[in-house]
Amino acid sequence: MPLEKQDRSLYEILGQTKIEEVIREFYTRVFNDPMIGHFFFNVDQEHITRQQVIFATGLLGGPRNYRGKPLRAAHSPFPIRPPHFARRQVILRDVLTDQNVSHEHIEEWLNLEIQFKSSILSHNAGCR
């Protein structure tokens, strides 16, 4: 008899500590990245990391306690184009791999992030 897939969220599978570790390492890399790091000049890294931990926790199936700006409003001042978003995904994939997250769970996390792409990309200059 085949095993049934468990219907557990990524939050339940990874746990709060692992999510925090991933997000902290992700923002350390993002702030220093030559392609997208410039978007974070004069940004409080600790503040954005805390906000993203809260956001990611809810995204991955944990408590939904994010009370920050809506994504479109938070990203609208920046000319974020599709290659910038793609770079973000590469960095996240690398961090998740380095944190020994399974391929299946990496893909699940990245697919959840994709749903926000249109809210993050610049809506000036036709960057859809």
N, C-alpha and C positions, 0 to 999 in steps of 0.2 A: 504494500500500500504506500503510495507516494506521500511524502510529508507535505502538509499544507503550509503555504506561505503565512508567516505570522503578520498580523496587521498592527505592527508596532511603528510608531513614528520615529523619525531620525532622532528626535529629542530623547526618546526612551532608549534607543539603541546606543547613541553616542554618549549621552549624559551631559549635564550642564558644564562640568569641568572641561571636557574635551571641546565643547563648543567654544568656551572662553579661550582655551589654548589656541584653537584654530583662528579665531577672530583676532586675537592679540598678535599672533605671528603674521597673519595676513596683512594687518595694517602696518606692522613694522616693515614688511616688504613693499607694500604699496607706497608708503611715504618716501621710500628710497628708490623707487622704480624710475628709470630714465624716460619711460613713455607716458606714465600717468602721474608720477609723483608731483609734477607742477600744479596739479589741481588741489594739492593739499598744503601749498605754501600758506603760512599764517593761519593754519587750522590747528586747533588743540587736539593732538593725537589721542590723549587720554579720554577726552570727552567723546570724540567720534567712536573710539573703540568701545566705550561703555554703551553708547547708543546702539551700536551695531550688535553687541552681544544681546541686548534686549530684543532688537529686531529679529536677529537670527534665531533666538530661542523660540519666538512665536512662529516664525516661518517654518521651523523644523518640527512643530507640533507641541511645543511647550507652552507655558503661560504667555498670553498675549498682552504684555504690559508696555509696549512701545507707545510713547506719547510725544515723540518728536515731530518735526515738520513732515507733512506729506512728501513722498518721494519726488514728485514733479517739482514742488516748490523748493525743496532742498537742493535739487540739481540744476534748476533752470538758469542760474547765473553762469553756468559753466558750458563751454562749447564741447560737450562730450559727443564724440562721433562713434560709429560702430567699431572701428579698430580699438578705441579706448575701452569699450565694454568688453571686447574680445580679450584684450590684455588682462583685464580684471579677472575674467574667467580662467585664463591660463594661470595666473598667480594663485587663485583659489584652488585650482586643481593641484598645483605643485604643493601647496601647504597641506592639503588634505592627504596627498600621497605621502609626504614627509611625516605626517602624523599617524601613518599606518591605518588610515581609513580604507575600508574595502572598496574595490572598483565599483561595485554595485551602489554603495552608499555615496560615493563621490558623484556618480552620475545622477543619482536622485537629488542631491543637494544642488548641483549645477542646474538641473532642470527646473528646480523650484526658483532659482535666481532668474532664469530666462524670462519668467512671466513679468518681471519688472523692467525689462529692457526698454520698452517704449516710454516708460515714465522717467527713465534716467537719461536717455539720449536727448541731445539738444533739439529743440523744435524750431529753432531759427536756422535758416540755410538748408532746409530740406534733409535733415539727417535721420530720416526714418529708415 
